[in-house]
Amino acid sequence: MVGSWAEGIASGALGRCAGLQDGGGEDYASRMSMDAATSEKGRKGSKEPIDPGTPAEPSPDLRKRYEAVKQRIADATRKVGRRPDDVVLVAVTKNASIDVVRELLALGHRDFGENRAQQLANRATQLAEYRQRLEDHPESSGGDILPEPRWHMIGRLQRNKVRKLVDHVRLVHSVDSMRLAEEIQAQGARRDTQVEILIEVNLGEDQKGGIAAPAVRHVVDQMDSMLNVKVRGVMGMAPLTDDEAVIRSAFDRCRDVFEDVRKQVRDPERIDILSMGMSNDLEIAIEYGANIVRVGTALVGEPVVEDAEEEPDQD
């Protein structure tokens, strides 16, 4: 079953993950920070000389890790008859320094995942300003243009943090309630923009977040009435275990939910993202059809920045 299913999506909408592959998705440009655009306009009108800073040079260790993760993805996709380009690698940088993010950009990487809305917003603005400085002073970077980052919100998102996020985020992976979707709708409407989201599916008894699998279809029906929210697919996390059978079971359930959602909507082609798989289980996730994997430790190493808690919702 798994093999034939993987072969079927290799050339289909899920395999392509429309709009997220490198070399495409020009709509990313319109998602960049409004704050960053404003600050850039102010700098261009200033007579103050701008120090472009030191261009990031990827460390040998980071380059090695990055190439190793890309190779793991390539090997896993080929094993099930898919192409390496069918899978988008989201570099989870929540515990990495901003310098590591800059180095990954210098390697040509574009997709970055953060767990906290404030850190995502801060980094989106910082990187937009950094890229602008290099563009204004091409002699400092040898004329190379860094790719534009695409920011993914992958952690638990509180409603009072949504407004910080909407101007910066490309895809919200962790929508786990109607109340959160309603807040995203409200913030998107205020900015006259459509926010793309994934439904987080609860795949285990110990998992705090996520919508119960049987309820996902009903939730998608409700969210489809929101003009400024666009459901693109589902996200799931396997339980933290070394038991491969448990991991496979979780990914199998998540895939089933994804397929059910595709069957229920009027336009199944728009439901094209299945986000699952991390450092320890990305190969299994790809076998079960994932076309976004979220990799942190295997890519950037052990944490150097504490993953602090954000302020709770104020109801």
Secondary structure as UniProt FT lines:
FT   HELIX           2..9
FT   TURN            10..11
FT   HELIX           13..16
FT   TURN            17..19
FT   TURN            22..23
FT   HELIX           26..31
FT   HELIX           34..44
FT   HELIX           60..79
FT   TURN            80..81
FT   HELIX           84..86
FT   STRAND          88..92
FT   TURN            94..95
FT   HELIX           98..106
FT   TURN            107..108
FT   STRAND          111..114
FT   HELIX           117..136
FT   HELIX           138..140
FT   TURN            141..143
FT   STRAND          150..153
FT   HELIX           159..161
FT   HELIX           162..165
FT   TURN            166..168
FT   STRAND          169..175
FT   HELIX           178..191
FT   STRAND          195..202
FT   TURN            205..206
FT   STRAND          211..212
FT   HELIX           213..215
FT   HELIX           216..223
FT   TURN            224..225
FT   TURN            227..228
FT   STRAND          229..236
FT   HELIX           244..264
FT   HELIX           268..270
FT   STRAND          273..276
FT   TURN            279..281
FT   HELIX           282..287
FT   TURN            288..289
FT   STRAND          292..295
FT   HELIX           297..300
//
